[in-house]
Structures are given as C-alpha cells and as structure tokens.
Amino acid sequence: MAAHMIAAYYTKGCDSHEIFSSLKISKDASFEENINKYTVIQLDMNDVVTNKGPLSVSEYIEKEVINELRKVYPSVPMLDDISLSKAIRQIYSSTEDQFVFVIDEYDVIIRDQQYSSELSGYLSFLVSLFKNSVTSPAIALAYLTGIMPIIKENTQSKLNNFTEYTMLNAKTMAPFVGFTEAEVKDLSLKVKMDFKELKRWYYRYNLDSLDVYSPKSVINAIEERKCDDYWTQTGSYEALKDYIILDFNGIKNDVISMVSGEHIPVNVSKFTNSRVINSKDDVFTSLIHLGYLGYDYKDKTCFIPNYELLQEWINVLEDTPDYESVVELIKDSKKLLEATWTMDAETVAEGISRAHMDSNIIMKDHFSPCSI
C-alpha cells in the first residue's frame, strides 16, 4: 500500500491531485513542488525473482527497466550494454528529469538461501545506484521496503546512506507503522465490534514507546467481523520453527518464559542481518523484525505481543519435539479453565496438583490460564 501510494504521488505518469488534495500532505508547502513531477521506477522483488528466468536478479532488472526507459525517452541514446545507473545519468543530463525508486521487499534475495550466489552482485547493483556520487543528483528519492533491516555484510555496509525505520526503532514513523489505539477504537465503533476483544487479539507492538496494533490482522478482523488468527496468511511458520530449535544456551527457557507472558532481556545492538545467526540475541532480534516478538525499547526486552501471536507460537511448539512438555502444560491449562467453568472440583484439584509439580512455567499476567 505504501509503495503504491508513494509511486502514485510522485509519478509523472498520471495526475493524482484528486487522490491527495483532501489529505494533510496537500497543505504542505512542498505539495505542488513534488506531486507528479518525477519518473518513478517501481520494482516488486517477489515479481522479479518469479520472472527472471536464467538471468541473475540484477541482470533482469537492468534489462527490463532499460527497455522501458528507451520507450519513455526515445531521444536519449542508450547502448545495448549500458548499465542502469549510466542510463539514468544520461537521461538526467539530457532532460534534467529526476527519478524516484520504489523497491518493495528489497530483502527477498537476502532472506532466501536459494539466491546466495546472487547476493554479492545484487548488493553491488544497489550500491551502484544509491551510493554513487555521480548518479545521486539524478535520484530524488529511493524508498525500499523489507522485513529485515539493511544488510551489513562485508563492504556492502556502504548502503548506510538510507534512513532506516525498523521494528527496533521506528522513530517518527511509529504512528504510521500500525494502527494506534484511537484508530482501532474508531474502526470497532464503525462496524460494532467489541474493542476489548480486538485489543486482546492484536495489541501490542511497542514502537518507540508507542503501542500499535498489527494492521493487517486488524483489517482482516474488521472485514470479517471476527477476531481470529490471521497471521497464518502472512507469516512464515517455518521461520519461527527454524529459529527456536537452534542450540543456543537459554533459548528454550526464555521461550517458555515468553509463552508464560514474561519479558526477556535481549541485546539487539550486535545484529547485522548478515544471514549468520551467532547467538540467542541474534535469534530473538530476527524474530522481532519478523514480527513474532515485540520489543520494548525502554526496557530492552522482547515479548510475545498478543493473543494472535501466542497462537502462532503454540502451533509451532506443538510440532517441535523439544517443547512437548510446554504444549502439555498449555493443554492442561485449557482443561483446568474448562473444569473451573463447569465447577468440576475433582478435575480442578487434579489440575492444580499437576501444575505445582512443574516448576518450569509459572502462568501469569495476560497469558494466565484464563487467557490461554
């Protein structure tokens, strides 16, 4: 949504005044200066890797984009073997047209091991565009989205001229990353849904001390008029499973504590997104970026944000042999709750007795037996 919005705002390919004229941006002094004034190059990296065929990612992008540029700028000569950065410089030199790049899910190549052989060439391609003093006057803006932060691997950390907004530090973008509480309340009133139930399911990611709700899940719940686990439609089940079975000291105990509702200290400062996981802190930092954990910037702790994510964790733990005892305790907790509701004193007594025998988990806070 954000990528398409930015493309629609800046592109010379259409007149989008009607879309933006009623929004806050129209009151800004830069509105007329920027709206529909640039040549926008928009790339969806999922589409690129699907259609690139035998070409490398960077070869495919250069081939396709340069072919389009030749159609848009037929008067600018471009040799057959010209690079994209040089083609942009030539167009800028001839026409003074500046470019806006919008690259959605730039990190597909970094996250997926099947593209390991292409990583170096892809990163060099990005550097040639966005960290090139000769090309930079031709590029007015580059907007990249990704699940993970910009990779810091070997010399490719030269992509440090971007301003990053992440799940660890969203800065001024925090109110726009998810839905604020006021926005969710407003939506719940419009469709007559129980706000407390929405809050239980989709609250809270802590971004720079601002609590926000999972936006995709809230939208799905509002559209379906039902709170449910919508994370399975967007998240990666295997990613979570692969991380928590890594044999780093303390992972299992900390996972158990987080399922119980506790916050766990985590050091996120050493994480480089280099695709090499070296410690428990790397595991938890990765899971924060993937959305499976929330991060409290003030306390430097991670936690399972809400009931929806708790269900995802439980689903994964059920298929992970090392966590069988945890799953059994969760099932016992559900049985205990049901027995309490039905006033089955014998089953309640038996359940409490079993719970006292297990010293590994103390169910408390908002993930107590009543919430699970």
C-alpha positions in Angstrom: 0.0 0.0 0.0 2.7 2.5 1.0 4.8 1.6 -2.1 1.8 2.2 -4.5 0.9 5.4 -2.6 4.4 6.9 -3.0 4.5 5.9 -6.7 1.1 7.5 -7.3 2.2 10.7 -5.6 5.5 11.3 -7.3 5.0 9.8 -10.8 4.7 11.9 -13.9 2.7 9.1 -15.4 -0.7 10.3 -14.1 -2.4 13.3 -12.4 -3.1 12.2 -8.8 -4.1 15.6 -7.4 -7.7 14.4 -6.8 -6.4 11.5 -4.6 -4.2 13.6 -2.4 -5.9 17.0 -2.4 -8.1 16.2 0.6 -5.2 14.8 2.7 -2.8 16.6 5.1 0.0 16.5 2.5 -1.9 18.9 0.3 -1.4 21.6 2.9 2.4 21.2 2.9 4.4 23.8 1.1 6.2 21.1 -1.0 2.9 19.6 -2.3 2.8 21.3 -5.8 6.6 21.1 -6.0 6.7 17.3 -5.8 3.4 15.8 -6.9 3.6 14.1 -10.3 7.0 15.6 -11.0 9.3 12.5 -11.3 9.9 9.4 -13.3 9.1 6.6 -10.9 10.8 3.2 -11.2 8.8 0.7 -9.1 10.0 -2.8 -8.5 8.3 -5.7 -6.7 11.2 -8.1 -5.9 8.9 -11.0 -5.5 7.8 -10.5 -9.1 11.4 -10.1 -10.2 12.5 -13.5 -8.7 9.5 -15.2 -10.2 10.0 -14.0 -13.7 13.8 -13.5 -14.1 14.4 -17.0 -15.7 18.0 -17.9 -16.2 19.2 -14.2 -15.7 20.5 -13.0 -12.4 18.3 -10.7 -10.4 20.4 -7.6 -11.2 20.7 -8.6 -14.9 16.9 -9.0 -15.2 16.2 -5.7 -13.5 18.6 -3.8 -15.7 17.3 -5.4 -18.9 13.6 -4.8 -18.1 14.0 -1.2 -16.8 16.3 0.0 -19.5 13.9 -1.4 -22.2 11.1 0.7 -20.6 13.4 3.8 -20.3 14.1 3.5 -24.0 10.4 3.7 -24.8 9.8 6.7 -22.4 13.0 8.6 -23.6 13.4 7.6 -27.3 15.6 10.7 -27.9 18.2 9.7 -25.4 20.8 7.3 -26.9 21.4 4.2 -24.8 23.9 1.5 -25.9 22.9 -2.2 -25.7 25.3 -2.9 -22.8 24.6 0.2 -20.8 24.1 -0.1 -17.1 21.0 1.2 -15.3 23.0 3.8 -13.3 24.6 5.1 -16.5 21.3 5.2 -18.4 19.8 7.3 -15.6 22.7 9.7 -15.6 22.4 10.1 -19.4 18.6 10.8 -19.1 19.2 13.3 -16.3 21.9 15.0 -18.3 19.7 15.3 -21.4 16.4 16.2 -19.8 17.0 17.1 -16.1 14.4 14.6 -15.2 14.9 13.1 -11.7 14.0 9.6 -10.6 12.2 8.1 -7.7 12.9 4.4 -6.9 10.3 2.3 -5.1 11.6 -1.2 -4.4 9.2 -3.4 -2.5 10.6 -6.3 -0.4 14.2 -5.5 -1.4 15.4 -8.2 1.0 13.9 -11.2 -0.7 17.3 -12.0 -2.1 18.9 -11.7 1.3 16.3 -13.8 3.2 16.1 -16.7 0.8 19.1 -19.0 0.8 18.4 -20.1 -2.8 19.7 -16.8 -4.0 23.0 -17.0 -2.1 25.1 -17.0 -5.2 23.4 -13.7 -6.4 23.8 -11.8 -3.2 27.1 -10.1 -3.8 26.0 -9.0 -7.4 22.7 -7.8 -6.1 24.2 -5.7 -3.3 26.8 -4.2 -5.7 23.9 -3.3 -8.1 22.1 -1.4 -5.2 25.4 0.3 -4.3 25.9 1.4 -7.9 22.5 3.1 -7.8 22.2 4.5 -4.4 25.7 5.1 -3.1 27.2 6.6 -6.2 28.1 10.3 -6.1 27.9 10.6 -9.9 24.4 9.1 -10.1 22.9 10.7 -6.9 21.9 14.0 -8.5 19.6 12.1 -10.8 17.8 10.3 -7.9 15.4 12.4 -5.9 14.3 9.5 -3.6 14.8 5.8 -3.0 12.1 4.1 -0.9 12.9 0.4 0.0 10.7 -1.9 2.0 11.8 -5.1 3.6 11.1 -7.4 6.5 14.7 -7.2 7.7 16.9 -4.1 8.1 19.6 -3.2 5.6 22.3 -5.9 5.5 25.7 -5.1 7.0 27.8 -7.7 5.3 31.5 -7.1 4.4 31.9 -3.9 2.3 28.3 -3.8 1.4 27.5 -1.9 4.6 28.1 1.1 2.2 24.3 1.2 1.9 24.4 3.3 5.0 23.0 6.5 3.4 19.4 5.3 4.0 17.4 6.3 6.9 16.1 3.1 8.5 12.7 2.7 10.2 12.6 -0.7 11.9 10.7 -2.7 14.5 13.6 -1.8 16.8 13.5 1.9 16.1 10.6 3.3 14.1 11.4 6.9 15.0 8.8 9.4 13.7 7.2 6.7 11.6 5.9 4.8 14.6 2.3 6.1 14.4 2.1 5.0 10.7 3.6 1.5 11.0 0.5 0.1 12.7 -2.9 1.2 14.0 -3.0 3.3 17.1 -5.4 2.5 19.9 -7.6 5.5 18.9 -7.8 4.2 15.3 -8.8 0.7 16.3 -11.5 2.1 18.7 -12.9 4.2 15.8 -12.9 1.1 13.5 -14.6 -1.0 16.1 -17.4 1.5 16.6 -18.0 1.8 12.9 -18.6 -2.0 12.5 -19.9 -2.5 16.0 -17.2 -4.9 17.1 -16.0 -5.5 20.7 -12.9 -3.2 21.1 -11.7 -5.2 24.1 -11.6 -8.4 22.0 -9.7 -6.6 19.2 -7.3 -5.4 21.8 -6.8 -8.9 23.3 -6.0 -10.4 19.9 -3.9 -7.7 18.1 -2.4 -5.4 20.8 0.6 -4.6 21.2 3.8 -3.8 19.3 5.8 -1.2 21.2 7.5 1.2 18.8 9.4 4.0 20.5 7.1 3.8 23.5 4.0 4.0 21.2 1.8 0.9 21.3 0.4 -0.1 17.9 -1.8 -2.9 16.7 -1.0 -5.4 13.9 -2.5 -3.6 10.9 -3.1 -6.5 8.5 -4.8 -8.5 11.2 -7.0 -5.6 12.4 -8.1 -5.1 8.8 -8.9 -8.7 8.3 -10.9 -8.8 11.6 -12.8 -5.7 10.7 -13.7 -7.0 7.2 -14.7 -10.5 8.5 -16.4 -9.1 11.7 -14.5 -11.7 13.6 -11.3 -11.9 15.7 -9.2 -14.9 14.5 -5.6 -15.9 13.8 -4.9 -14.1 10.5 -1.2 -14.3 11.0 -1.0 -17.6 9.2 -1.9 -15.8 6.0 1.1 -13.6 6.1 3.8 -15.1 8.4 6.3 -17.8 7.9 5.6 -20.8 10.1 8.9 -22.5 9.2 11.0 -19.3 10.0 9.8 -19.4 13.6 10.4 -23.1 13.9 13.9 -23.0 12.4 14.9 -20.3 14.9 13.7 -21.7 18.1 15.3 -25.1 17.6 18.8 -23.6 17.3 21.0 -24.9 20.0 21.9 -21.7 21.8 22.1 -21.7 25.5 18.9 -20.4 27.2 16.6 -20.3 24.2 14.2 -22.9 25.4 13.9 -21.5 28.9 13.3 -18.0 27.5 10.7 -19.2 25.0 8.9 -20.9 27.9 9.0 -17.7 29.9 7.7 -15.6 27.0 4.8 -18.1 26.4 4.0 -17.6 30.0 3.8 -13.8 29.4 7.2 -12.6 30.6 9.5 -10.1 29.0 13.0 -11.3 28.3 16.2 -9.1 28.1 17.7 -9.0 24.6 20.7 -7.3 23.2 19.8 -6.1 19.7 22.8 -3.9 19.1 25.1 -6.6 17.6 22.6 -7.8 15.0 24.0 -7.2 11.4 21.4 -9.1 9.3 24.3 -10.9 7.7 22.3 -14.2 7.4 24.6 -15.7 10.0 22.9 -16.3 13.4 25.6 -16.5 16.1 23.7 -16.2 19.4 20.4 -16.3 21.2 20.2 -12.5 20.9 20.5 -12.8 17.1 17.6 -15.3 17.1 15.3 -13.0 19.2 16.3 -9.9 17.2 15.5 -11.7 14.0 12.1 -12.7 15.4 11.4 -9.1 16.4 12.0 -8.0 12.8 9.8 -10.8 11.5 7.0 -9.7 13.9 6.9 -12.8 16.0 8.1 -10.8 19.0 7.6 -7.3 20.3 10.4 -5.1 21.5 10.3 -2.7 24.4 12.9 -0.1 23.5 12.9 1.4 27.0 13.5 -1.8 28.9 15.4 -3.6 26.1 13.2 -6.7 26.4 11.3 -8.8 23.9 7.9 -10.5 24.4 5.0 -12.2 22.6 2.8 -9.2 21.7 -0.7 -10.6 21.7 -3.1 -13.5 21.7 -2.9 -13.9 17.9 0.9 -14.4 18.1 0.6 -16.6 21.1 -1.5 -19.0 19.0 1.3 -19.0 16.3 3.9 -19.8 18.9 1.8 -22.6 20.3 1.2 -24.0 16.8 4.9 -24.2 16.2 5.7 -25.6 19.6 3.3 -28.4 19.1 5.4 -29.6 16.1 8.7 -29.2 17.9 9.8 -32.2 20.0 11.9 -30.2 22.4 8.8 -28.3 23.6 6.4 -31.2 24.1 6.3 -30.6 27.9 5.4 -26.9 27.3 2.5 -27.9 25.0 1.2 -30.4 27.5 1.1 -27.7 30.2 -0.8 -25.4 27.9 -3.3 -28.1 27.2 -3.6 -28.8 30.9 -4.2 -25.1 31.5 -7.1 -25.2 29.0 -8.6 -28.2 30.7 -8.3 -26.5 34.1 -10.2 -23.5 32.8 -13.0 -25.6 31.3 -13.2 -27.6 34.6 -13.5 -24.3 36.5 -16.3 -23.1 34.3 -18.2 -26.4 34.8 -17.5 -26.4 38.5 -15.8 -29.8 38.2 -14.0 -29.8 41.6 -12.2 -33.1 41.2 -10.6 -32.1 37.8 -9.7 -28.7 39.1 -7.9 -30.2 42.1 -6.0 -32.7 39.9 -5.0 -29.9 37.5 -3.7 -27.6 40.3 -1.7 -30.5 41.7 0.0 -31.2 38.4 0.7 -27.5 37.9 2.5 -27.4 41.3 4.7 -30.3 40.3 6.1 -28.4 37.2 8.5 -25.7 38.3 9.5 -24.7 34.8 6.5 -22.5 34.0 4.5 -20.0 36.0 1.5 -18.9 34.1 0.8 -15.3 34.9 -0.1 -11.8 33.6 -2.2 -11.7 30.4 -1.2 -15.2 29.4 -2.6 -16.8 32.5 -4.8 -20.0 32.2 -7.8 -17.7 31.9 -6.4 -16.0 28.7 -5.0 -19.2 27.2 
